[in-house]
Protein backbone atom coordinates (compact mmCIF):
# COMPACT_ATOMS: atom_id res chain seq x y z
CA UNK A 1 0.00 0.00 0.00
CA UNK A 2 1.13 3.59 -0.73
CA UNK A 3 0.47 6.21 1.95
CA UNK A 4 -0.14 9.93 1.29
CA UNK A 5 2.41 12.60 2.16
CA UNK A 6 1.61 14.88 5.13
CA UNK A 7 -1.16 12.54 6.30
CA UNK A 8 -1.18 10.67 9.61
CA UNK A 9 -0.06 7.03 9.63
CA UNK A 10 -1.40 5.07 12.61
CA UNK A 11 0.95 2.42 14.04
CA UNK A 12 -0.32 -0.16 16.52
CA UNK A 13 1.95 -2.54 18.45
CA UNK A 14 1.13 -5.55 20.64
CA UNK A 15 3.76 -5.88 23.37
CA UNK A 16 5.57 -9.16 24.03
CA UNK A 17 3.56 -11.31 26.46
CA UNK A 18 0.82 -8.63 26.27
CA UNK A 19 2.76 -6.65 28.86
CA UNK A 20 1.09 -3.50 30.10
CA UNK A 21 2.55 -0.30 31.55
CA UNK A 22 5.47 0.18 29.11
CA UNK A 23 6.04 3.88 29.67
CA UNK A 24 9.18 4.06 27.50
CA UNK A 25 7.81 2.24 24.44
CA UNK A 26 8.72 4.55 21.55
CA UNK A 27 8.47 4.75 17.76
CA UNK A 28 11.43 6.22 15.82
CA UNK A 29 10.64 7.14 12.19
CA UNK A 30 13.50 7.32 9.65
CA UNK A 31 12.92 9.39 6.47
CA UNK A 32 13.92 8.31 2.94
CA UNK A 33 17.29 10.05 3.37
CA UNK A 34 18.13 7.80 6.35
CA UNK A 35 17.73 10.52 8.98
CA UNK A 36 16.10 9.50 12.26
CA UNK A 37 13.22 11.69 13.41
CA UNK A 38 12.30 12.56 16.98
CA UNK A 39 11.10 9.41 18.84
CA UNK A 40 7.38 9.36 19.70
CA UNK A 41 6.01 7.70 22.86
CA UNK A 42 3.22 5.15 22.38
CA UNK A 43 -0.16 5.51 24.08
CA UNK A 44 -1.44 2.38 25.84
CA UNK A 45 -4.87 1.16 24.73
CA UNK A 46 -5.14 -1.89 27.00
CA UNK A 47 -4.35 -5.61 27.16
CA UNK A 48 -0.80 -4.95 25.98
CA UNK A 49 -1.87 -3.01 22.84
CA UNK A 50 -0.29 0.40 22.13
CA UNK A 51 -0.85 3.04 19.44
CA UNK A 52 1.02 6.04 18.03
CA UNK A 53 0.79 8.36 14.98
CA UNK A 54 3.45 9.95 12.80
CA UNK A 55 3.21 12.25 9.77
CA UNK A 56 5.60 11.64 6.85
CA UNK A 57 6.64 14.86 5.12
CA UNK A 58 8.77 13.41 2.32
CA UNK A 59 7.97 11.12 -0.60
CA UNK A 60 9.75 7.75 -0.53
CA UNK A 61 10.33 4.79 1.77
CA UNK A 62 9.98 5.46 5.50
CA UNK A 63 11.23 3.04 8.16
CA UNK A 64 9.77 2.98 11.68
CA UNK A 65 11.35 1.17 14.64
CA UNK A 66 9.68 0.18 17.91
CA UNK A 67 11.89 -0.09 21.01
CA UNK A 68 11.89 -0.09 24.80
CA UNK A 69 14.94 0.44 27.02
CA UNK A 70 13.41 -1.30 30.05
CA UNK A 71 11.98 -4.20 28.01
CA UNK A 72 14.48 -4.62 25.14
CA UNK A 73 12.76 -7.77 23.82
CA UNK A 74 10.08 -5.43 22.48
CA UNK A 75 11.70 -4.56 19.16
CA UNK A 76 9.99 -4.26 15.78
CA UNK A 77 10.42 -2.46 12.47
CA UNK A 78 8.26 -1.81 9.41
CA UNK A 79 8.53 0.12 6.13
CA UNK A 80 5.95 2.47 4.57
CA UNK A 81 6.04 3.97 1.07
CA UNK A 82 4.77 7.56 0.91
CA UNK A 83 3.57 9.18 -2.34
CA UNK A 84 1.31 11.95 -3.52
CA UNK A 85 -1.87 9.86 -3.22
CA UNK A 86 -3.17 6.74 -1.51
CA UNK A 87 -2.94 3.52 -3.55
CA UNK A 88 -3.54 -0.16 -2.77
CA UNK A 89 -0.56 -1.53 -4.75
CA UNK A 90 3.11 -1.47 -3.74
CA UNK A 91 5.43 0.90 -5.68
CA UNK A 92 7.96 -0.56 -8.09
CA UNK A 93 11.43 0.90 -7.60
CA UNK A 94 14.57 0.53 -9.69
CA UNK A 95 13.30 -2.54 -11.50
CA UNK A 96 13.70 -4.69 -8.36
CA UNK A 97 10.33 -6.42 -8.70
CA UNK A 98 10.91 -6.98 -12.39
CA UNK A 99 14.25 -8.57 -11.58
CA UNK A 100 12.62 -10.93 -9.05
CA UNK A 101 9.95 -11.96 -11.54
CA UNK A 102 12.64 -12.72 -14.09
CA UNK A 103 14.49 -15.00 -11.68
CA UNK A 104 11.32 -16.81 -10.54
CA UNK A 105 10.12 -17.57 -14.04
CA UNK A 106 6.62 -17.99 -15.44
CA UNK A 107 3.81 -20.27 -14.30
CA UNK A 108 3.38 -22.22 -17.53
CA UNK A 109 4.10 -25.64 -19.05
CA UNK A 110 7.70 -24.70 -19.97
CA UNK A 111 9.11 -21.94 -17.74
CA UNK A 112 12.24 -20.11 -18.89
CA UNK A 113 15.36 -22.27 -18.46
CA UNK A 114 17.33 -21.92 -15.19
CA UNK A 115 14.60 -19.98 -13.39
CA UNK A 116 13.37 -21.15 -9.98
CA UNK A 117 10.07 -22.43 -11.37
CA UNK A 118 11.86 -24.28 -14.19
CA UNK A 119 14.05 -26.15 -11.69
CA UNK A 120 11.10 -26.96 -9.43
CA UNK A 121 9.19 -28.31 -12.43
CA UNK A 122 12.17 -30.48 -13.37
CA UNK A 123 12.24 -32.00 -9.87
CA UNK A 124 8.49 -32.56 -9.96
CA UNK A 125 8.64 -34.26 -13.37
CA UNK A 126 11.40 -36.63 -12.22
CA UNK A 127 9.46 -37.57 -9.08
CA UNK A 128 6.35 -38.31 -11.16
CA UNK A 129 8.41 -40.40 -13.58
CA UNK A 130 9.85 -42.40 -10.67
CA UNK A 131 6.43 -43.06 -9.16
CA UNK A 132 4.71 -44.06 -12.41
CA UNK A 133 7.62 -46.03 -13.92
CA UNK A 134 6.98 -49.72 -14.61
CA UNK A 135 10.32 -50.70 -13.01
CA UNK A 136 10.50 -49.81 -9.31
CA UNK A 137 13.91 -48.33 -8.59
CA UNK A 138 15.43 -45.34 -6.83
CA UNK A 139 18.55 -43.75 -8.24
CA UNK A 140 21.16 -42.59 -5.74
CA UNK A 141 23.90 -39.99 -6.27
CA UNK A 142 24.62 -39.70 -10.00
CA UNK A 143 22.26 -42.47 -11.06
CA UNK A 144 24.90 -45.18 -11.38
CA UNK A 145 23.93 -46.82 -8.09
CA UNK A 146 20.47 -48.33 -7.68
CA UNK A 147 18.81 -48.77 -4.29
CA UNK A 148 17.03 -52.09 -3.69
CA UNK A 149 14.06 -52.82 -1.47
CA UNK A 150 13.18 -55.97 0.43
CA UNK A 151 10.08 -58.07 -0.23
CA UNK A 152 8.08 -56.01 2.28
CA UNK A 153 9.07 -52.71 0.66
CA UNK A 154 11.79 -51.64 3.13
CA UNK A 155 15.01 -50.08 1.86
CA UNK A 156 17.78 -52.68 1.76
CA UNK A 157 21.02 -51.49 3.39
CA UNK A 158 24.27 -53.46 3.29
CA UNK A 159 27.73 -52.79 4.66
CA UNK A 160 30.73 -53.15 2.36
CA UNK A 161 32.96 -56.13 2.95
CA UNK A 162 36.11 -56.75 0.92
CA UNK A 163 36.80 -60.13 -0.66
CA UNK A 164 38.51 -62.52 1.77
CA UNK A 165 38.02 -60.23 4.78
CA UNK A 166 36.04 -60.53 7.99
CA UNK A 167 33.19 -58.15 8.65
CA UNK A 168 34.64 -55.82 11.27
CA UNK A 169 33.68 -52.46 12.73
CA UNK A 170 36.53 -50.07 13.50
CA UNK A 171 36.15 -47.20 15.97
CA UNK A 172 38.60 -44.29 16.14
CA UNK A 173 39.53 -42.56 19.39
CA UNK A 174 40.28 -38.86 19.81
CA UNK A 175 43.90 -39.36 18.76
CA UNK A 176 42.93 -41.17 15.55
CA UNK A 177 43.87 -44.66 16.77
CA UNK A 178 41.80 -47.57 15.40
CA UNK A 179 40.07 -50.04 17.73
CA UNK A 180 37.89 -53.03 16.88
CA UNK A 181 34.37 -52.89 18.29
CA UNK A 182 33.31 -55.88 20.42
CA UNK A 183 29.91 -57.31 21.28
CA UNK A 184 28.71 -59.57 24.09
CA UNK A 185 26.89 -62.88 23.76
CA UNK A 186 23.57 -61.12 23.12
CA UNK A 187 25.00 -59.04 20.28
CA UNK A 188 25.06 -55.78 22.25
CA UNK A 189 28.00 -53.42 21.77
CA UNK A 190 30.44 -53.58 24.67
CA UNK A 191 31.15 -50.17 26.18
CA UNK A 192 33.78 -49.68 28.88
CA UNK A 193 34.87 -46.69 30.89
CA UNK A 194 38.35 -45.78 32.09
CA UNK A 195 39.32 -47.59 35.32
CA UNK A 196 39.05 -45.46 38.46
CA UNK A 197 42.28 -43.83 39.59
CA UNK A 198 43.61 -42.01 42.66
CA UNK A 199 43.45 -38.19 42.43
CA UNK A 200 46.97 -36.70 42.58
CA UNK A 201 46.26 -34.77 45.82
CA UNK A 202 45.00 -37.79 47.80
CA UNK A 203 46.72 -40.58 49.75
CA UNK A 204 46.73 -43.98 48.05
CA UNK A 205 45.87 -47.14 49.99
CA UNK A 206 46.87 -50.59 48.62
CA UNK A 207 46.47 -53.79 50.64
CA UNK A 208 48.07 -56.87 49.04
CA UNK A 209 48.18 -60.42 50.46
CA UNK A 210 49.54 -63.62 48.89
CA UNK A 211 50.20 -66.86 50.69
CA UNK A 212 49.83 -70.65 50.62
CA UNK A 213 46.86 -71.33 52.88
CA UNK A 214 44.42 -74.09 53.78
CA UNK A 215 41.80 -72.32 55.95
CA UNK A 216 40.65 -68.70 56.30
CA UNK A 217 43.00 -65.71 56.57
CA UNK A 218 41.91 -62.12 57.27
CA UNK A 219 43.70 -58.85 56.53
CA UNK A 220 42.39 -55.88 58.54
CA UNK A 221 42.83 -52.20 57.69
CA UNK A 222 41.67 -49.58 60.22
CA UNK A 223 40.25 -46.52 58.45
CA UNK A 224 42.03 -43.33 59.64
CA UNK A 225 39.81 -41.35 61.98
CA UNK A 226 37.86 -38.61 60.20
CA UNK A 227 39.10 -39.62 56.75
CA UNK A 228 36.81 -40.60 53.88
CA UNK A 229 38.11 -43.84 52.38
CA UNK A 230 37.10 -44.64 48.79
CA UNK A 231 37.70 -48.22 47.63
CA UNK A 232 38.31 -48.33 43.87
CA UNK A 233 38.81 -52.02 43.05
CA UNK A 234 39.22 -55.58 44.32
CA UNK A 235 41.54 -58.08 42.57
CA UNK A 236 42.09 -61.79 43.13
CA UNK A 237 43.71 -64.92 41.67
CA UNK A 238 44.63 -68.39 42.92
CA UNK A 239 45.87 -71.84 42.07
CA UNK A 240 43.49 -74.15 40.25
CA UNK A 241 41.09 -76.14 42.42
CA UNK A 242 38.72 -78.03 40.16
CA UNK A 243 36.83 -79.53 43.10
CA UNK A 244 35.94 -76.67 45.43
CA UNK A 245 37.70 -73.44 44.50
CA UNK A 246 38.61 -70.39 46.56
CA UNK A 247 37.00 -67.09 47.49
CA UNK A 248 38.23 -63.59 48.34
CA UNK A 249 35.74 -61.40 50.23
CA UNK A 250 35.86 -57.70 51.09
CA UNK A 251 33.95 -56.69 54.24
CA UNK A 252 33.13 -53.46 56.04
CA UNK A 253 33.71 -54.16 59.75
CA UNK A 254 31.82 -51.21 61.23
CA UNK A 255 32.40 -52.25 64.86
CA UNK A 256 36.00 -53.37 64.38
CA UNK A 257 35.34 -56.73 66.07
CA UNK A 258 34.01 -58.87 63.19
CA UNK A 259 30.41 -58.64 64.44
CA UNK A 260 27.68 -57.19 62.21
CA UNK A 261 29.94 -56.83 59.17
CA UNK A 262 28.61 -55.71 55.78
CA UNK A 263 29.79 -57.37 52.56
CA UNK A 264 31.36 -55.06 49.95
CA UNK A 265 32.40 -57.49 47.19
CA UNK A 266 33.16 -61.19 46.53
CA UNK A 267 35.38 -62.90 43.95
CA UNK A 268 35.39 -66.68 43.45
CA UNK A 269 38.57 -67.91 41.82
CA UNK A 270 40.22 -71.15 40.69
CA UNK A 271 43.24 -70.63 38.46
CA UNK A 272 41.88 -67.33 37.11
CA UNK A 273 42.60 -63.64 37.72
CA UNK A 274 39.63 -61.33 38.30
CA UNK A 275 39.28 -57.61 38.99
CA UNK A 276 36.16 -55.70 40.01
CA UNK A 277 35.98 -51.90 39.76
CA UNK A 278 34.24 -50.38 42.79
CA UNK A 279 33.47 -46.98 44.23
CA UNK A 280 32.59 -47.64 47.87
CA UNK A 281 32.90 -44.86 50.44
CA UNK A 282 33.51 -45.16 54.22
CA UNK A 283 34.30 -42.56 56.90
CA UNK A 284 36.79 -43.53 59.57
CA UNK A 285 35.84 -43.29 63.26
CA UNK A 286 39.00 -44.84 64.83
CA UNK A 287 37.13 -48.18 65.22
CA UNK A 288 35.77 -49.33 61.85
CA UNK A 289 37.90 -51.43 59.52
CA UNK A 290 38.06 -52.92 56.03
CA UNK A 291 38.54 -56.69 56.19
CA UNK A 292 39.85 -58.70 53.23
CA UNK A 293 39.12 -62.39 53.83
CA UNK A 294 40.64 -65.22 51.79
CA UNK A 295 39.07 -68.68 52.16
CA UNK A 296 39.70 -72.18 50.92
CA UNK A 297 36.46 -73.92 50.03
CA UNK A 298 38.00 -77.37 49.94
CA UNK A 299 40.76 -79.38 51.58
CA UNK A 300 44.50 -78.88 51.23
CA UNK A 301 46.53 -75.71 50.78
CA UNK A 302 46.49 -73.40 47.75
CA UNK A 303 48.21 -70.15 46.88
CA UNK A 304 45.64 -67.32 46.97
CA UNK A 305 46.24 -63.71 46.02
CA UNK A 306 44.08 -60.75 47.08
CA UNK A 307 44.36 -56.97 46.75
CA UNK A 308 42.17 -53.96 47.22
CA UNK A 309 43.01 -50.39 46.26
CA UNK A 310 41.63 -47.04 47.26
CA UNK A 311 42.47 -43.62 48.67
CA UNK A 312 41.52 -41.01 51.20
N, C-alpha and C positions, 0 to 999 in steps of 0.2 A: 504494500500500500504506500502511496505517496501522500505526505502531509503538506499542509499549506503554510507558507512563510508567515510569520508574525501572528500565528494562531496557537492557542494553548494545546499542548499535548499532555494528556492525563496518563500518568504512570502509576500502576498499582503493583504492590509487592507483598507476597505472603512470606512472613518470616519463617526461618527454620524452626521446626517443632512447634509452629504456631505461637511463638513466644510473644508475649505482650510487654508493653512498657519500655520499648527500645527508644530512648530519648535521643540517642545520637545516630539514628539511622538516617543517612543522607543520600541524595542523588547528585552526582557531579556530571553535568553535560559537557561534552567536548565538541566544538564546532568543526566544520569541514577543514579548517586550516590546522587542526590538531591542538587548538588552544583550549585549556580547561576553563570552564566558567565557574562562577561562584557556587559552591555547594548549597543545596536546598534541603532543609530538614523535612522529613516525611511527617504526615499527620496520621495518627492511629485511628482506624475505623472500628476495630474490634475483632476478637478471635484471631489475633495475629496478623490481620490484614492492614496494610498501610497505603496511603495515597499521597501523591505530590504532582504538581503541574510545572511545566517549563515552557517558555516561548522561544522557538527558534527564529533568529533574525537573519539567517543567511541560507541561501539555497545550496543544497548538497547533502552529503551523508553526515548525520549527527550520531555520536556515540554517547550513551548514558551509562554510568556505573553506580551501582548500589553498594554501600559499605557501612560498616559499624565498627568503631574502635573497641568497644567493650565486648561485642559479640562478632569476632572476625569471620566466623563461619558463614555469616550472612553476607555473601558477595555475589553480584549478578551484573551482567552487562547486556545491552541490547542496542541495535542500530535502527535509526529512522532516516528515511530519505525525505527531504523537504524541497518542494517545488513551488510553482506559482499557483497551482490549483490542487484540489484533492483528486486522487485517482485511486482505482482499486487494483492496479497492476504494478508490479515492481519496475523501476527504471532499468534501462539497459545501458551500462557504461562501458566504454572502451572495448566493445566487442567481446567482453568476458563471457556472457551467456552464449553468444554465438560459438565461441571457442569450445565451451563445454558440450554444446549440442553436437559439434563436429566430432568430438572424441567419443561421445556415447554412441553415435550412429543412429540409424533410422529403424523404426519398428516396421519391418516388412519382411518378406520371404528371404531376401538376400541383402542383408545390411552391408554397408561399405566395408571392405576388407580392413582388418586390424583395428576396427573400433571395438568398444566394450561389448556392444550387443552382438557383433559378429562372432566374437570369441565365445560368448555365452551360448549362442545358437550352435556353434560347433560342438561344444561339450554336450549340449542337450541331444543333438543328433547322434553322437557316438553312444550315449547312454541308451537311447531308444533302440539303436542298432543292436547293442549288446543284449537287451532284454528280449527283442523279437527274433534274434538269430536262431536258426534251426540247430546249431551246434552250441551247447552250453559251455562257455569258457570265459575266463577273465584274464585279460592281458595285464602283465605287471611290468613296470619300468618301461623299456623301450619296445615292448611287444614281442621280444624274443623268448621270454619265459612265460609259460602258461600255468596258472594256478589250477589245481585239481580239487574236486570235492569228493567227500565220502558218499556212501550209498544213501545216508540219511540227510545229505545236503550240507554237511558241515565242511568248512575249509580244511583241507588236508595240509598239515605242516610237518616237515621232516627236517632233522638236523643232518648236516653234511658229515660224512664219514669216509675218509680216504681208503683206498684199496689196501687190504692187508693190515689195517690198523684197528685198535680197539676203540670203542665209543667212550671217550673220556670228556670230562668237563674240567676246564682249567680256570682257576680264579687267581687274579692278580692282587697283590697287596699294595699298600701305599708306595712302596719303593720300586714297584714294577716286577717283583719276583713272582714266578708262577708256582701255584700249588694245585694239586689234584683234589677235587671235591670228593668227599666220602659220604656214604649213606649207611644207615643202620639196617637191621634185618627187615624192618617194615618198609624200607625204601625212602624214609625221611632223611633229609639232608642233615648231616652232623655239624653242629655249630659249637665251638668251644671258645671260652674266654681265657685271657691271660691268667696264669696262676697267681694267687695272692702273694704279695711280697711285703717285707718289713719297711715302713717309712724310714727315711734316712735319719730322722731326729729321734727315733724311739730305740729302746733297748731290746735286742733280740734274745729269745729264749729257745734253746734247743735241748731236748732231753733224748738221749740215745742209749739203748740197752741192747746187748747181744751176748748170749751165753748158751751153753749146753745145759738143758734143764729137763726135769722129768715131772715136776709138779706145777705149782703156781708161784710166780715171782712178781712182786709189786715194786714199782718205782714211784715215790711220792715227791711232789714238788709243792712247797708252801708258797702261795701267792703273796707277794710283798704287800704289806699293809697299806691300804689306801690307793693302790695301783690298779688300773684296769687292764687285765690280761686278755689278749685276743689270741685265740688258738686258730692258726691258719690251716694246718694239715696234719694228718696222721698217716704214717707209712709203716709197712710191715712186710716181712718175708720169713721163710723158714725152710727147713729140710722137708723132703717129701715124706708124707705119712699117708699111704693109700687106704689105711684102715679107719683112722679116727680124725687125723688132722690136728691143727693148732688154732688158737685164737688170741688176738691182741685186742684188749678192751681199753677204752679211755673213759674214766669216771670223774665226776665232780664230787669231791668229798667235802660237803659243806660244813660238817662238824669236825673234820680233821681226825675222826676216830674210826672211820670205815662204816659207820652206822647211818642209814638214811641216804646213801649215795645216789646220785643221778647219773645215768648213762649218757655219754656224749657221742661215742661212735664205737663201732665194732668191725674188725676185719678178720675173717676166717682165711687161713692160709695153709697150703701144703705144697711146697716146692715152687710157689709163685711169689711175685712181688706186687704189692698193691699200694696205691696211694689215694687217699680221700682228701679233697679240698674242703676246708671248713671255714666258718667265721663265727666262732662261739666266744662270747664275752663274759668275763667274771671279774668281780671287784674284790680285792683282797681285804681281809679283816683280821689278819695275824693268826687265824685259826684254819680257815678253809684251804684245801689242797686240790691239786690235780693228780689223780692216780692212774698210772699206766700199768695194766695188769696183763701179763703173758701167761697163758695156760696151755698145758698139754691135755688133749682130750682122750688120749689113749695111754698105753703103757710104754715104758722105756724113755730114754732121753733123746731130745732132738735140739738142734741149734735153732733158736728163734730170735729174730731181730725185730725191734720196735723203736719208733721215733715219733715224737710230736714236736711241732715248731710253732712259735708264736712270738708275741712281743708285748711290751707294755710301755 
